Amino acid sequence: MSLAKRYLVSVQLLQKTLEINTQSMDQLRDILFKDIASVRISDTFERPEMATDLMEHNLDKLNMLRQRGSESFASREVSSENS
């Protein structure tokens, strides 16, 4: 197996592991804090220029994603305060 193919398989395995971990943490939060209302914000940013993976190192792109995440959170924070 070539080095590039082994690298790709390793990255895919890491991504799958982190996704499983995210789901597990959400289930654990639900068990431990079932009396506390919570919302998981998981918007999809579908613009091609926002595509990334775990190895992303472009700081401008990462900062743009962080800003979109902050805006996403803020939009829900405002709507939950008005309820």
Phi, psi and omega in degrees: 000132182289159180300318180296319180292320177296322178298313180299315179298319179296317180294318179297320178296317178297316179298317179296318179298317180293324177295316177298319179297320179298316179295320180295318180295324178293320177293318179296319177299320180295323180287312185285327186237045184296338180274356183252122178292136179214161180226132175261120180265120184216061179291153176256129177255104191267000179290133184304326182289350179261000179295139181204175175217187184293342183263009182302133179229004177283106185296327178296316179294316179297321178294321178297318178295320178298317179298317179297322177296318178297318179295320179298315178297314182299322181295326178279328178297317180294316183290328179285332178288331181279347183282000000 
